Amino acid sequence: MIPRLELRNICKRYPGVVANDDISMSIQPGEIHAVLGENGAGKSTLMKIIYGAAQADSGEIYCDGNLIEAHNPAVSRALGIEMVYQHFALFESVSVVENIALCVRNASDLESLAARIGELSERYGMPIDPHRRVHDLSVGERQRVEIIRCLLQAPKLLILDEPTSVLTPQAVVKLFETLRQLAAEGCSILYISHKLDEVQELCDFATVLRNGKVTGTARPKETTSLELARMMVGSKLPEMHVSPPLPSEKPVLEVRGLSVTARSPFGTDLKDVSFNVHGGEIVGLAGVSGNGQAELVALLSGERTHDRNDAIRICGTAAARLGPDERRKLGVAFVPEERLGRGAVPPHTLWENAVLTAHRFGTVRNGLVDRQKAGAFAKSIIDKFKVKANGPQSTAQSLSGGNLQKFIVGREIALQPKLLLVAQPTWGVDVGASAFIRQTLVDMSRAGAAVLVVSEELDELFEICDRLLVICQGRVSAPLVRTATDREEVGLLMTGLNGNNAIASGSGEFALED
Ligand SMILES: Nc1ncnc2c1ncn2[C@@H]1O[C@H](COP(=O)(O)OP(=O)(O)OP(=O)(O)O)[C@@H](O)[C@H]1O
């Protein structure tokens, strides 16, 4: 059979790193093919090259047996190669059909395009109303819009870069049904994911990359996830050790009756939120994204302030009116969800990005940056967290997504905070590094820090948290002790279907024993 896509000896260098090193692989029509690898292994670079968004230094790409010569995304789309990026590119304030009209070839009038969208959404089991505005859609629905945009072009090869990182478990099931149906009709699918159980469930074949090279292939359905993980990391995976919590007598973070109106018209109002986080424990905040997490995190980090100063207390000090820097002086460190732009300044070097939050730790004196100290601080994070980067001089934007995440988490942990707020700590981080980050959070808490983890990954929360809170429609539940609850209870609270009114309404003494 002529492969749908064949790569021969693809090489791509960036300054100081060979991102793709002599990669050859092929994908058959109708095959669902996973590309696995650690952070920085070269997966995204390879996908960009296949799509024509980056050019290989050498090597050849064949589509249905024909060499692709001058390559760019327009050529790919004419050949039937479509890509759904991890971060969607939709205009919030216009409708689904208007968004799609902006990027499909031969878009006729809006009504007939809406009818085609309706047909496709029915055929592939992805219900979506073409006339709804994008800002009203959940993340899962937005992803459907992106996929339908691709499907309108009748793709022969669909590339998905970590498509499930933002989806609820139910949306993942639906996505997989659609992908299987597409594959059964002959569309090939290239699937990048760090979630090995999903790869096992969905993919027929996997190519494993390490340091830019193909280091193995596997049939995921016939391979255990441990074997796949070992192929990726090339060594044994670290084992997690979670000892019992050692809660401090007094809470480090106290939130009392916090209510706010969302600033953005698409945000969620917070309603009478109250909880505590003690030193020595990890508290997890579970919830489907868009239920008020962004508003709560902004209020806790100080990016947004609140008139009632004692609505938030940090180490006993009323802090709701304090800005981020003053809260950091109280011992807060913060890892935001968005790595580029909020966690790090993309064009700045790693040492400059380190100074941004570590300026009180000897890297700045008398208003002058001590470059040597800042460089040494950045290098210690790179070494400790095994960040794949060409030294402290590398720019943040040159790092792969997972490596930048490791750097930001490492930077905040290195500040030895009393309270660490961390949103999506292992988003896009590979299995080995995720285990390392989780273990570091556990160790930090056992050394006395209070840690609040906001995550959509229930498995992650169940692995490391001592207590769990669930946020739904801007209300936060009473705390659940992790060993006394289960995924089902938390899942019901996440969807607001709990029925027994377990959502707390601002009262209650949340000591560890509750
Ligand atoms: N524009 C760029 N400039 C410099 N280096 C780059 C650039 N893009 C990627 N790299 C480097 O190429 C290597 C491969 O990165 P790539 O993003 O392909 O990895 P990945 O396997 O997708 O990782 P992740 O799982 O973290 O997303 C990394 O070392 C990265 O730092």
The ligand as an ORCA input file, in Angstrom:
! r2SCAN-3c Opt
* xyz 0 1
  N      11.818     28.220     17.499
  C      12.750     27.541     18.189
  N      13.967     28.092     18.448
  C      14.911     27.394     19.134
  N      14.745     26.139     19.604
  C      13.560     25.542     19.362
  C      12.499     26.212     18.657
  N      11.439     25.364     18.568
  C      11.817     24.223     19.201
  N      13.083     24.335     19.673
  C      13.833     23.297     20.414
  O      13.695     22.076     19.720
  C      13.578     20.987     20.640
  C      12.313     20.193     20.299
  O      11.172     20.986     20.650
  P       9.665     20.509     20.359
  O       8.783     21.662     20.698
  O       9.585     19.937     18.998
  O       9.527     19.343     21.442
  P       8.242     18.495     21.872
  O       8.627     17.051     21.754
  O       7.049     18.930     21.109
  O       8.124     18.876     23.404
  P       6.816     19.098     24.380
  O       6.291     17.739     24.711
  O       7.418     19.762     25.590
  O       5.843     19.987     23.648
  C      13.570     21.596     22.026
  O      14.861     21.455     22.581
  C      13.245     23.051     21.793
  O      13.850     23.861     22.776
*
